[in-house]
């Protein structure tokens, strides 16, 4: 049995390799493994995405890809347990082949490295349904599980249905459909029976699997304590959230494909992600066994019921404590090329639009506006143009503007931000965004804040575009006439917003203010914490694992 640090009592602590650490489940599993006493190593394609995670300094990071045998072999060296939490869904028509090859590479390298345990989180498949009739999503998940079980390494395959947790694609889909549509015309699959599971229980079982004895080599169904239909879930969500009862009218004509486009219009979850979720609900997905309890008995209060899972998830959303979101992982097919750093870049044309303005505010006030951009705050220029661009992106199969933000105030490298992703952030100085909208090329947006040396700040904004082929060049020249309105207005309005924010800030209290001078004073000899200090501490304070 693999032992945690607490139980090892002087013995060597086990090392867990986690793939998918920049994704929804992987990003939450890493701190749970660390808290359980394991050493953690992360295999990621883009290490900078993990740089701003609260646990980044406690893990080892290896750059690589699960399809590359060399990088997987390097990551496996010395590992005791390896978690496979990646999939190629949405990368193209060949995603099943990519998943198949990646699983084979992972299993082979684990066997060669002497890894003692593989753990895989897959999808719950319906009983009695031939695999050929399953959705491509579920079919591929089932195949990956078989490949890992056949690798020669003791493997635990966990099969789950809808995961309920703040930021999960399933929860976001349920939440937005229920909150935005008091009357819904729904497809037949809303009557399908489902056994949802709280993300806290998923994480609890994933961590527990690291300590399973070597003879345990099989698949387990995992689920919550209740079997519900999607209609039940929507109505119960409405009750928990304090919404009026929803009127739901099922109709037989909405196929999973049509349903996914409808979901893409109503919720932040794009059709490319909604479709496999809805296709997976065509058949009943209910646990056929509870055998996992023989090895990992549930503690009191677990598994968590549906209503309580929704309460916990909504609390995280309202308190802005969503650790990871479905959008934490890169969008399939989105560009990931870093910004060329050579000013005379030899890779081809690089168009740019540069704007500079002076702000009569302290740099930290201006930075607060820059870091708060997007989501509910918008983009500070010509909202109609941004809305049209977002809708066009949705129609082209992109993510559109409705992904929003993980946190309303703080950003970190790798965060999604509407149809951008944070490529680089130097807090107080630089925010660089990489476009993930559908474009005939690669695009970045940079925002700089500098101290002017006289109590004010300088703002510099740079939009860059590397065209792909003739269409890319035509695109740039076609939209460049609008740059004065869009980018010029953005720079101007960001500075104005910062100046308004300065005026709203309360004047500092005199140092000798007594009890009647406001809120509690700092203890003698200690400086009162600044708003920035408090924000940093809040950002670093990780609440207990869960929804």
N, C-alpha and C positions, 0 to 999 in steps of 0.2 A: 504494500500500500504506500502511495506517495503521501508524505506527511507535511503539514503546514509548518511554518516557522514556530508557532506557539507550541505545537505538539512534538516538534523534532527534538527539543531539549538538548541542544548541543550538536545534533547531527546536521549534515549539510542540508540547506534549504533548497527545495525543488525550484527549477526554472520553468516557467510557462511561456511558450511562444504564442503570441496572439496575432493573427492576421485580421485585417479589417478593423484595425484600431482607430481609424479615422471615421468609421461608420457608426450607425446608430447603436447597435448592440456592443460592438467591440469597444467603442469609446466609453461605455458604462461598465463593461466587464473589467477593464484594466485596473481601475481603482479598487474594485471589489477583491480582485486577486491580491493586490498589494496589501490591503487591509487584512486579508486572511493569512498573510505571512509569506507569500510566494515572491520570488524574484520574477520580473516580467521583462520579456523582450518582445518588441513589436516589429513586424515585417510590413513596411509600407513603401509605396512607390514614391511618395513625396514627403520626406521627413519633416519639412517645415510646417506641415499641417498639424503636427503634434506639438510644436514648439510652445504654444501658449496654453496648452492644457494644464490644469492645476497639478497634475501628476507627472508632467514631462520630465522633471529632474530626477524622478525615482525609477525610470525605466531605461533599458538599453534599446536603441533604435537601429535597425538594419534596413538599408535601402534595398528594395528588390520587388519582384513581382512573382506571384504564385505560378505563372506560366514559365518562368525562367528557372531551370533546374539548378544553375550555379548559385543564384542568390538564395534559393530555398535551402540548398545544402549548407550554405554559410549560416543562415539563420537557425537551422536545426542543430548545429553543433553544440553539444552540451545541454540541449533542452531535454526535459523530462516529460512534459506534457505539451501538446500542440493543438491550438484551437483553430479550426477552419471556419471562418465567418465571412467568406467572400462568395460572390457569384457574379456571373457575366451577363445577367439579365439586362436586355435592352441595348447591348453592344452591337446588335445586328442580327441577321437571320441565322448566323452560325453560332449564336451564344451557347447552344447546347453542346456543340463540339468544343468550344472554348472551355466550358465548365468541365467537360469530360477530361480533357487533356490536363487542365490545371489540377484536378483531383488526383489523377494518376501520378503527376510529378510530385505532388505533396505527399501522397502515400509512399511512393518509392523512396523519396529522400528521408522520410521519417524512419522507414525500416533500416536504411543504410546507416543512419545516425544513431540508431539504438534508442529512439524515443520510446518511452514506456506507455504512453496513452495518447490517442487522438480523440478529440471531442468536436462534433459537428452539429450545428443547429440547422435543421432543414424544415420542411413543411409537412404538416399533417395530411396524409392521403386518405381518401375515402375507402371504406371497406367494400370489397366485392366489385370494384370498378377496374376493368382492365387498364393497364398502364397506357395503352395506346389511346384511350379516351380521356386521359387527364389533360389538363392545360399544359402547354410547353413548360411553363414555370414549375408546376408541381412535378412533372415528368423528369425534368432536369434535376430538381432537388433530390428526388428518389434515386436517380442514377448515381449522383455524387455520393449519396450515403452508401450504396452498394459497393462502389469503387473503394471507398475508404475502409469499409468492413472487410474487403478482400485484399487489403494492403499487407497483411501479415503483422500488423501492429494492433494491440488491443484497442478497440474503438467503441465509443459511445455516441450513437446517433440519436439526437433529440428531435422529435417532430412536434411542431407547435402550429396552431391555427392563427387566429388574429391575436396580435399582441397589443394589450391596452397599456399605454404609458404616454406621458407627455412627449410630444414630438414624434411618435411613431406614425408611419404612413397610415396604418389602419385606424388609429385613434383620430388623427387629423381629418381623415375622410369622414368618419362617423361624426365628429364634432361639427365640422362646417356644414355638412348636409343637414344635420338636425337643427343647428342654430339659425341657418339662413333660410330654410324652407319650411314654413309652418304647414304647408300643404305640398305633398310630394306624390308625383306619379312615378312609380318604381317598377323595376323589372321583377321577374318571377323569383330570382335568386334571393330576394329579401326574405323569402319564406324558408330558405334552407337552414337546417340546424347547424349551429356552430358551437364550439367549445372554446371561448376566448380565455386568455391567460394574462395575468398582470405581469408587467416587465420585471417587477421585483421577484416574482417566482421564477421567471426565466433565468435571471442572474443568479439566484440562489442555487438552482440546479446546475447551471454551468460551472459555478465555482466548486460545488460538491463533486462533480464528475472528475475533477483532478485527483481526488483521493480514492477513486474506485479501485477495488482489487483487480489484479491483472486478468483474472478469469472472467471478468465481466466484459463481454464482447458481443454487443447487440444493439438493436434500436429500441427506443422507448418513446411512447406517446406521452406528451405532457400537456396539461390543460388546467383551467380553473375548476372550481367546484360546480359550475352551472353549465347547462346546455341551453342555448338560446337561439332564436332566429334573429336575423338582422333587424327585422321590425321590432322585436322585443328590445334589442340593444338601443335602437333609436328612441323608442318610447321611454325606456328607463334612463337613458342619458338625459332626455328632456326633463324628467322628474327630478333627477339629481341636480341638474343645472338650474332648476327653478323656472323652466320654460312652460308655456301652456302646452297641453296635449297636442301632439302632431297628428294631422290627418294624412294617412298613407294609403295610396290607391295603387295596388300592383296591376300591371298590364303585361300581356304576353309578348309584346312586340319589341321590347328593349333587349337587344342582345348584349353580351359582355362588351363588344366593341363599341356599340352606341352608348352603353352605360358609362364606359370609360371616358368618352368625349364629354358627356354630360357632367361627370364628376370633375373633369378638367376645367369646365367653365365655372362651376360653382365653388370649388375648393382650391386650395393652393397645390394640391397633389396633381401633377400633370398626367395626361392620358397615358403616357408611356409607362408610368408606374401604377396608375389606377387599373389599367387593363389586366395585368397578371393577378392583381388582388381580386378583381371581380370574377375573372375566369376561374380562380381557385374556389369560388363560392358556388359554382354550379352544382357541386355534389356535397353531400353531408360530410362535414369534417368534425368527427367526434372521436375522443380517445377510445381505443379498443381495450386498453388495459391501464392499470395504475401500478405496474410492476416497479417503476422507479422508486416507489415508497419503500420497497424492501431494502434498498441500498441507501436511500436518502430520505428518511422519514421527515415529513413536514413538521416544523415547529408549531407551537400554538399560534392560531390566527392565520395559518397558511394551509392550503393555497387561498389567496385573497379572492373574495367574491367580486362580481362585476361592479356593483354599485360602489364598493369601497375603492376599487381600482380607478374608477372615474373620479371619485372625490380626490384621491391622491394626485391624479394627473392634472386635474383642474387647479388644484392648489399650486402645483409647480408652475403651471402656465401663468397664473395670476400673480405669483410671487417672483416671476422672471427667474426661475431656477431650473430652466430646462437645460440639462447637461449636454444632450445631443438631440439632433432632429433627424428625420428621414432624409433631409437634404444635407446632412453632415458629409455623407459620401459624395464623391464627384458624380455629376450627372453623366450617364452613359453617353459617350460620343462627344462630350464637351471638350474644348481645347484645354490642354494642360501645359502648353509650352510656356516657359518663363519669359519674362520681358527681356529682349536683347539689351545687353548692357553697353555694347560698343556704340558710341555716339555716331560713328560712321559705319554702322552695321552693314556688313557685306552680304547679308542674306537676302537682299532685295529691297524694294521700296518700303519705307516706313513713314507714313503720313502722320502729321501731328497738328494739334490745336492747343496753343498755350495761352493762358489767361493769368494775369497777375493783378492783385489789388492790395491796398493797404487797409488795415482795420484798426480803428481807434479803441482797441481792447487789449487786455493781456493775452498772451499766447494760449494760456490754458482755457480761457473762455472761448476763443475761436476753435480750439481743438475739440471741445465738448460738442460743438455744432457739427464739426466734420465727422467725428466718430458716431454721432447719432443719426447720420444720413440714411435715407432709405426707409423701408417699412412704413410705419404710420406717419413718419415725419416727411416722407416724400423726398423729391430730388431738387427742390428749390428752384425749379424753372418749368414753365409751360406744361402744367400737369396733363393737358390733353395730349400733347405730343408723346409724353412718356406712357400714357395709358394706351394710345394707339399702337405704339411700338410693342408694348407688352402683349396686347391682344393679337397683333400680327405674329409675334413669336409663338404664342399658344397655337394659332392656326397652323403654323409650320412645324408643330410637334415639339416646340421648346418649352422651357419652364415658365415663361412669362414673368410678370412682376409680383405675383401673389405669394411667392415663397416667403417674403418678409424677412425677419431677422430672428435669430435664436434668442437674443437679449436686446432690450430696447435701448440700452445705454452703452454696453461694452461689446467690442468686437475682438476676435482673435483670429490668427492665421488659419485659413481653411474654412471659416464660416461662410455660409451662403448668405447673400444679401440681394434679395429680389433676383434679377437675372445676372448678377455678378457674383464672384467669389473673392474673398479676401486673400490675395496672394502674398502681401507683405504689410506689416503694420509695425511702425516704430512709434510707440505711444508718445503723443505730444508733438510729433514731427511729421510722419509720413503715413498715408493710407494709400495702398495700391490695390486696385480691383482688376480682376481679369474677367472679361465678358464670357458668359455661358449662354447667351442668346444665339439664335441661328443667324450666322453671318458668313459672307463669302470671304473670310479671313479671320485674323486674330485681333482682338482689341483689348486695350487697357485704359484705365482712368486713374490718374494719380492726383493726390491732394497733399500739398506741403504746407506746414505752418512754421514760420520762423520768427524769432524775437527781433524787433527792429532796433533794439538797444536803447529805446527812449520810452519804454512802457507800453508800446503798441506791438502789432504783429503784422507780418507780411504773409499774404496768402498766394500760393502759386498752384495752378491747376493745369494738368497736361493730359490730353486725350491722344492716344496713339493707335494706329491701325496699320496692320500688315496685310495687304490684300492678297487674296488667293486667285490668281488668274485674271483674265480680262474683266470678269464679272465683279471681282473685288475692287478693281480700279474704278469701274463705272459706279459702283455703290458709293465709294467715298466722294467722288465728284458730284454724285446725285444728291447726297445729304449735306454736303459742305455749306450750301447756302443757308441752311437752318442752324449752323453752329453758333452764329452770333446770338440767336434767340435762346438756344438750348444751353450751350456751354457758357456763353457770356452772361446770360441771366442767372445761371447756377452760381458762378463766382460772385456776382453782385449780391445775390440774395443770401448766400452763406454769410458774407461779411455783415450784411444788414441784420440777419438773425442773431449773429454774435453780439452786435452792438445793442440790440434790443434786450438780449439776455443779460448783458452787463447792467443795463438800467434797472432790470427787475431784481438783481441780486441785492439782498439786504446789506446795509452798511455795516462794517465790522464794529462790534461793541468795544467800548473803551476797556483797556486792560484791567482797570480797577473796578469794573462794574460789579455791583453787589448782587445779592439775591433777587432784588427787584429789577435787575437789568436784563433779565431774559431767562434762558434755560440754564441748566446746571453749569457751573464753572469748572474748568479743569483743575485737578488737584494741584496744590502748591508745588512749584518746581517743574511741572509738566506742561507742555504746549498742548492746547486744545487740538484735536484731530481736524485736519482740513477735510473738505468734501471729497477731494481727490484721494486722501489717505483712506477715508471710510469706504470709498468705492473700490479701492484696490483690495482692502481687507475683505469686503463682501464678495468680491470676485474670486478670492482665493479660498474662502470658507466653503468647504464642500459639505452639503447636507447629507444625511444618510442615503444609502443607495435606494433607488426605486423609481417611482412613476414620475 
